[in-house]
Amino acid sequence: MPKYFDVHSHLNTSDYSQDLGEVIRRLRETETHTIVVGVDYESSKAAVELAEKHEEIYACVGVHPVDNKNEHYDISKYRDLAPSIPKWWR
């Protein structure tokens, strides 16, 4: 059971491309888990991939209602992605 739980993060963005390993190390060190939030299909897929690799990371698949203007929304893509989320908070 984690000591802390960050309920909204964006470790799936390029902002963390240089130090993601260090961030994950600190999550482990501080006994913190986090939910990585997707805002479109690609970032949702990246969130799932991170959750598959790291015990401390959970994925949230979704579409941002305002910021996602470049993607044609296709709910079936998200439905297909959601079952691949490797773990659920219990």
C-alpha positions as protocol buffer text, in pm:
chain_id: "A"
residue {
  index: 1
  type: MET
  ca { x: 0 y: 0 z: 0 }
}
residue {
  index: 2
  type: PRO
  ca { x: 150 y: 336 z: -98 }
}
residue {
  index: 3
  type: LYS
  ca { x: 206 y: 607 z: 159 }
}
residue {
  index: 4
  type: TYR
  ca { x: 89 y: 874 z: -85 }
}
residue {
  index: 5
  type: PHE
  ca { x: -122 y: 874 z: -400 }
}
residue {
  index: 6
  type: ASP
  ca { x: -99 y: 1153 z: -660 }
}
residue {
  index: 7
  type: VAL
  ca { x: -437 y: 1139 z: -834 }
}
residue {
  index: 8
  type: HIS
  ca { x: -346 y: 1341 z: -1144 }
}
residue {
  index: 9
  type: SER
  ca { x: -15 y: 1354 z: -1327 }
}
residue {
  index: 10
  type: HIS
  ca { x: 110 y: 1384 z: -1683 }
}
residue {
  index: 11
  type: LEU
  ca { x: 427 y: 1174 z: -1680 }
}
residue {
  index: 12
  type: ASN
  ca { x: 326 y: 1071 z: -2033 }
}
residue {
  index: 13
  type: THR
  ca { x: 421 y: 1412 z: -2180 }
}
residue {
  index: 14
  type: SER
  ca { x: 745 y: 1537 z: -2331 }
}
residue {
  index: 15
  type: ASP
  ca { x: 798 y: 1751 z: -2018 }
}
residue {
  index: 16
  type: TYR
  ca { x: 930 y: 1434 z: -1851 }
}
residue {
  index: 17
  type: SER
  ca { x: 1128 y: 1292 z: -2142 }
}
residue {
  index: 18
  type: GLN
  ca { x: 1464 y: 1387 z: -1989 }
}
residue {
  index: 19
  type: ASP
  ca { x: 1405 y: 1282 z: -1628 }
}
residue {
  index: 20
  type: LEU
  ca { x: 1126 y: 1023 z: -1623 }
}
residue {
  index: 21
  type: GLY
  ca { x: 1355 y: 761 z: -1473 }
}
residue {
  index: 22
  type: GLU
  ca { x: 1449 y: 995 z: -1190 }
}
residue {
  index: 23
  type: VAL
  ca { x: 1082 y: 1082 z: -1126 }
}
residue {
  index: 24
  type: ILE
  ca { x: 993 y: 713 z: -1107 }
}
residue {
  index: 25
  type: ARG
  ca { x: 1288 y: 653 z: -872 }
}
residue {
  index: 26
  type: ARG
  ca { x: 1154 y: 928 z: -643 }
}
residue {
  index: 27
  type: LEU
  ca { x: 804 y: 777 z: -656 }
}
residue {
  index: 28
  type: ARG
  ca { x: 949 y: 449 z: -529 }
}
residue {
  index: 29
  type: GLU
  ca { x: 1168 y: 617 z: -271 }
}
residue {
  index: 30
  type: THR
  ca { x: 875 y: 811 z: -123 }
}
residue {
  index: 31
  type: GLU
  ca { x: 627 y: 522 z: -153 }
}
residue {
  index: 32
  type: THR
  ca { x: 408 y: 728 z: -384 }
}
residue {
  index: 33
  type: HIS
  ca { x: 181 y: 600 z: -659 }
}
residue {
  index: 34
  type: THR
  ca { x: 27 y: 817 z: -930 }
}
residue {
  index: 35
  type: ILE
  ca { x: -249 y: 816 z: -1188 }
}
residue {
  index: 36
  type: VAL
  ca { x: -115 y: 925 z: -1527 }
}
residue {
  index: 37
  type: VAL
  ca { x: -395 y: 1096 z: -1719 }
}
residue {
  index: 38
  type: GLY
  ca { x: -448 y: 1076 z: -2093 }
}
residue {
  index: 39
  type: VAL
  ca { x: -595 y: 1378 z: -2271 }
}
residue {
  index: 40
  type: ASP
  ca { x: -622 y: 1220 z: -2618 }
}
residue {
  index: 41
  type: TYR
  ca { x: -567 y: 878 z: -2771 }
}
residue {
  index: 42
  type: GLU
  ca { x: -187 y: 899 z: -2797 }
}
residue {
  index: 43
  type: SER
  ca { x: -137 y: 1025 z: -2442 }
}
residue {
  index: 44
  type: SER
  ca { x: -388 y: 767 z: -2313 }
}
residue {
  index: 45
  type: LYS
  ca { x: -192 y: 493 z: -2488 }
}
residue {
  index: 46
  type: ALA
  ca { x: 132 y: 629 z: -2337 }
}
residue {
  index: 47
  type: ALA
  ca { x: -29 y: 628 z: -1991 }
}
residue {
  index: 48
  type: VAL
  ca { x: -124 y: 262 z: -2032 }
}
residue {
  index: 49
  type: GLU
  ca { x: 230 y: 176 z: -2147 }
}
residue {
  index: 50
  type: LEU
  ca { x: 380 y: 345 z: -1839 }
}
residue {
  index: 51
  type: ALA
  ca { x: 137 y: 162 z: -1611 }
}
residue {
  index: 52
  type: GLU
  ca { x: 232 y: -169 z: -1770 }
}
residue {
  index: 53
  type: LYS
  ca { x: 599 y: -106 z: -1689 }
}
residue {
  index: 54
  type: HIS
  ca { x: 583 y: 52 z: -1344 }
}
residue {
  index: 55
  type: GLU
  ca { x: 403 y: -71 z: -1035 }
}
residue {
  index: 56
  type: GLU
  ca { x: 370 y: 286 z: -903 }
}
residue {
  index: 57
  type: ILE
  ca { x: 178 y: 410 z: -1207 }
}
residue {
  index: 58
  type: TYR
  ca { x: -190 y: 370 z: -1292 }
}
residue {
  index: 59
  type: ALA
  ca { x: -345 y: 487 z: -1618 }
}
residue {
  index: 60
  type: CYS
  ca { x: -651 y: 697 z: -1688 }
}
residue {
  index: 61
  type: VAL
  ca { x: -776 y: 680 z: -2047 }
}
residue {
  index: 62
  type: GLY
  ca { x: -965 y: 985 z: -2168 }
}
residue {
  index: 63
  type: VAL
  ca { x: -1024 y: 1281 z: -2392 }
}
residue {
  index: 64
  type: HIS
  ca { x: -990 y: 1641 z: -2276 }
}
residue {
  index: 65
  type: PRO
  ca { x: -1315 y: 1817 z: -2371 }
}
residue {
  index: 66
  type: VAL
  ca { x: -1153 y: 2151 z: -2456 }
}
residue {
  index: 67
  type: ASP
  ca { x: -785 y: 2103 z: -2541 }
}
residue {
  index: 68
  type: ASN
  ca { x: -826 y: 1811 z: -2779 }
}
residue {
  index: 69
  type: LYS
  ca { x: -908 y: 1986 z: -3106 }
}
residue {
  index: 70
  type: ASN
  ca { x: -680 y: 1793 z: -3342 }
}
residue {
  index: 71
  type: GLU
  ca { x: -826 y: 1446 z: -3300 }
}
residue {
  index: 72
  type: HIS
  ca { x: -1146 y: 1309 z: -3446 }
}
residue {
  index: 73
  type: TYR
  ca { x: -1306 y: 1143 z: -3146 }
}
residue {
  index: 74
  type: ASP
  ca { x: -1370 y: 772 z: -3195 }
}
residue {
  index: 75
  type: ILE
  ca { x: -1497 y: 609 z: -2878 }
}
residue {
  index: 76
  type: SER
  ca { x: -1423 y: 260 z: -3009 }
}
residue {
  index: 77
  type: LYS
  ca { x: -1047 y: 333 z: -2999 }
}
residue {
  index: 78
  type: TYR
  ca { x: -1077 y: 421 z: -2632 }
}
residue {
  index: 79
  type: ARG
  ca { x: -1294 y: 121 z: -2554 }
}
residue {
  index: 80
  type: ASP
  ca { x: -1031 y: -100 z: -2715 }
}
residue {
  index: 81
  type: LEU
  ca { x: -755 y: 67 z: -2514 }
}
residue {
  index: 82
  type: ALA
  ca { x: -926 y: 67 z: -2174 }
}
residue {
  index: 83
  type: PRO
  ca { x: -925 y: -313 z: -2117 }
}
residue {
  index: 84
  type: SER
  ca { x: -549 y: -317 z: -2159 }
}
residue {
  index: 85
  type: ILE
  ca { x: -501 y: -108 z: -1845 }
}
residue {
  index: 86
  type: PRO
  ca { x: -297 y: -355 z: -1642 }
}
residue {
  index: 87
  type: LYS
  ca { x: -416 y: -279 z: -1289 }
}
residue {
  index: 88
  type: TRP
  ca { x: -693 y: -104 z: -1107 }
}
residue {
  index: 89
  type: TRP
  ca { x: -692 y: 72 z: -774 }
}
residue {
  index: 90
  type: ARG
  ca { x: -870 y: -156 z: -526 }
}
